Amino acid sequence: MLELLWLVPAIPFASALVLAVVRLPRKVVAWLAVASIAASTIISLLITYSFLHAPPAGNAYTEVLWRWLDVSGFHPDIALYLDPLSLIFMVVVAFVSFLIHLYSTEFMIGDDGYSRFFAYMNLFVASMLTLVLANNLLLLYLGWEGVGLCSYLLIGFWYRDPVNGLAGRKAFIVTRVGDTSFAIGLFLLFQQLGTLNIQDLMRVAPQSWHVGSGVAVAVAFLLLGGAVGKSAQLPLQTWLPDAMAGPTPVSALIHAATMVTAGVYLIARTHVLYALAPSAQFAVAVIGAATLLLAGFSALTQHDLKRVLAYSTISQVGYMFLALGVGAWPAAVFHFMTHAFFKALLFLGAGIVIQALHEEHDIFRMGGLWNRLPVAFWTFLIAGCSLAGLPLITAGAFSKDWILWGAASAAQGSTGLWVAALVGVLLTSLYTFRMIFLVFFGQEHTPIAKKPGAAMLIPCIVLAFLSIAGGYIRIPFAHFLEEVLPWTTRVASAVPLSETASATAAGLVFLLGLVLAWFFILRRPSLSSALVKNPAGAALHRFWFSDWAMDWLYERLFVRPILWIAQIGKGDVIDGSYDGLALLTQGGWRALRSTQSGKLRWYAAVIAGGTIIFIAVVLFL
C-alpha cells in the first residue's frame, strides 16, 4: 500500500490541470474537484493503516520517482518521504481539504469562476501535500512556492475589486521576504554539507557542526525567516488579515490545512538544526510568545468576523512556534492537528453566517442567530470552545494545555514564556466569546436571506465531532511521534507547577475570559462602549485595530524610501539607455513601415535583388 504514496499529491495535480484547461459543466467540475481530493484522502488513510499495522524498516518509507537534476554532484530526486511527522500532516491536510472542497461546491455555486476556483484549490492542496511529503528541501521549496502562488491566486480570486487584487499582491510580496531568506538558507546548507536531502542533512549536520556553531545558527535563522513569512508570525504577519478578501473556503484552507502551517512543518522537519542552534530555537519561542499576545489584543478590537478569525490564527500559530521553540515538538504538531479541525470549522461556520446575512461581515450588525441557524450555532460554539480551551472536553484545550506545560518544563521553557502563554489563554477566551455573543445572541440586526444546504452543513458536523474527539488521542499521538520528534526536557521545570496545576490554571483563566466577555457584551455592553469612547481607550483601540501600526511602520520604513529613491533615479543614465533602445526600435519600425508602399513592382524588385545577394554570398563567401 505504501507504494501508492505518489498518488496522494498526483491526483490533485492532475485534477487541477483538467479543471484549468477543459471547459466542463458545473456539476462535473464539482464532482471532479471533490472526488480527486476524496481519492487522495482515502489513499492517505489506507497508507496510514498500512504504516501503523506493518511499519516499514526504520519506521520510514522513501519512494523515489525519478532523478530531477544531476549537475556537478548535485542530484536531487523527485522523491517522497513518509514518517510519523509527514504522515500526520498528510492525513490532516488531505482530510480537512476534502471537507472544505465539499462545502465549497455549494458555497461557490453561483460564482462565474466556479471551475477556475476549484482548479486553484486543487493546485493548492497538491502543492501542500508535495511540501509535507518531499524528501529533500528543494522539492519542499517547490511545494512551498506552489502554496505561495495559489494563495495569491485565491486571495485575489475576485480580482475585479481592486482591494482584493491588492490583498493578493500584499500576501505574495510579504511572504516573498521570508521565501528569499529560506532560499539563501538552502544555498548555505548545500555549500556547507553538499546535500539537500532532509534525512542526510539531519544525519550529517551534528557530525559537521558543534552546538552553537555560527553556520548552524545562520542556517537556522534563515530557515526561520521563511517560516515566519509563510506562517504569518512577527514581523511578517501583516498579510494574513488582509487575506480575508478571498472567498471564505479559501480562508479556511489557508488557515487550517495549508500555508500558515507550512512554517511549523519546516521547523519541526529540521528540528536537528535548531538543536544545534539554541539561540535560533529560543528566538522561535520568543517570536511565538510575542505573536500570540499581539494578535490576541488585535483580535479583541476587530469588527469583521473573518478578521477576528484571522488574528486568531496568527495567535494560535504563535502557540505552535512557542512549543517548537521550547522543545515541546509533539505539542506543536498536536496543536496543528486540533487547530486544523476547529479553525476550519470556525471559517466554514462564518461563511454560513455571512451568506445568510446578505454578505454581512460586521459582527455588530449580526445577532440573534442561535435559533435561526441552529446547526451553524452549535458547531461554531463547539469550535469556539475548542479555540478558547474549554477544559476536559475540547481538543483545543488538550493541545493548548500541553503547550503550556511545555513552556514550563521543556528544555528551553521559562516562567516568562509560561505566563505569556497563560495570558494568551485569557485573550483567546475574551475575543472568542465576544465574537460568539455578538454573532449569535442579543438582538437580531440583519434578517436571514439564505439557509445552508447539506453540502455546507455535513463538513461542519464532522469537524465539530473532531474538535472534541481529537483531543483524546494525545497519549497515543505522543508515542507515535516520539521517535521522530522526542520531547526535550530539563532536569527541573522552569515553573514550580505540576502538569495538572498548569492545566488547572489555564482552565480558570479560560473561565475568567468567558465571564468578562459575558459581562461586557451581554450584561453591561455600555461599559465596553465607554471604554472605547474614553480618549486613552480609543487610542489603544485604534492601535490594536491597526495591527499595532505595523503597516504604518512598513509604509515609512520601506515603501516610501523605495518610491523616493525611484523618483530620484528617474531619468538617470540607466533609464536613458532603455529610452535609447525604445527610440531605436521605433526608428527601425518607421524604416520598415516605409517599405510597405503597396507597389507590386517595387516588391518584385526587392525580392529579385535579395535573391541575387543571397546567391552571391553563397558562391563567393
Salt bridges, closest charged atoms under 4 A:
ASP70 OD2 - ARG67 NH1 3.69
ASP77 OD1 - ARG67 NE 2.57
ASP83 OD2 - ARG269 NH2 2.42
GLU106 OE2 - LYS450 NZ 3.74
GLU145 OE1 - ARG176 NH1 2.69
ASP179 OD2 - ARG176 NH1 2.74
ASP179 OD2 - LYS230 NZ 3.26
ASP200 OD1 - ARG203 NH2 3.05
ASP242 OD2 - LYS170 NZ 2.65
ASP242 OD1 - ARG307 NH1 3.13
ASP304 OD1 - HIS361 ND1 3.62
GLU360 OE1 - ARG365 NE 3.19
GLU444 OE1 - ARG372 NH1 2.92
GLU482 OE1 - HIS479 ND1 3.91
GLU499 OE2 - ARG474 NH2 2.84
ASP551 OD2 - LYS170 NZ 2.97
GLU555 OE2 - ARG560 NE 3.56
